[in-house]
Amino acid sequence: MSDLKKPVLVVAAVIRRENDSEKRILLVRRGPDQSGAGFWEFPGGKVEPSESPEQALRREIDEELGIRIIVGALIDEQDFAYPTKTIRLRVYESITSDVHITLTEHDAMKWLKPEEIVKEELSAADRPFVDLLQGKR
């Protein structure tokens, strides 16, 4: 399998706040210096060779948001082809009790109920997971 076809493993978190009765989800917007700038996403990043997906997710969230999460169940995984690479995106349920978030790579954030998420505002790789979160699949 060529490097273009071999998927890069990427993880993302559907983060909810502990004790939030509305079960809102954290979305972050990609900053102006990033690929896909302006699109919203579930935070996360690439899994390094020495890490499990869960370890990578905790590390990425700490680096990008300055919070700790408890990684829960795998929601789903899907492959997504970009022009230069293919990623395999694994999305996990996660919770946090931290209240102070520091954005280091993103330029905005918002907490939304699943039904408030607008699929078209998300990065293309994140869109397939919205139906699962909204109970449509």
Sequence and secondary structure as in RCSB ss.txt:
>XXXX:A:sequence
MSDLKKPVLVVAAVIRRENDSEKRILLVRRGPDQSGAGFWEFPGGKVEPSESPEQALRREIDEELGIRIIVGALI
DEQDFAYPTKTIRLRVYESITSDVHITLTEHDAMKWLKPEEIVKEELSAADRPFVDLLQGKR
>XXXX:A:secstr
  TTTS EEEEEEEEEETT TT  EEEEEE TTSTTTT EE  EEE  TTS HHHHHHHHHHHHHS   EEEEEE
EEEEEE SS EEEEEEEEEEE       SSEEEEEEE GGG  GGGB TTTTHHHHHHTT  
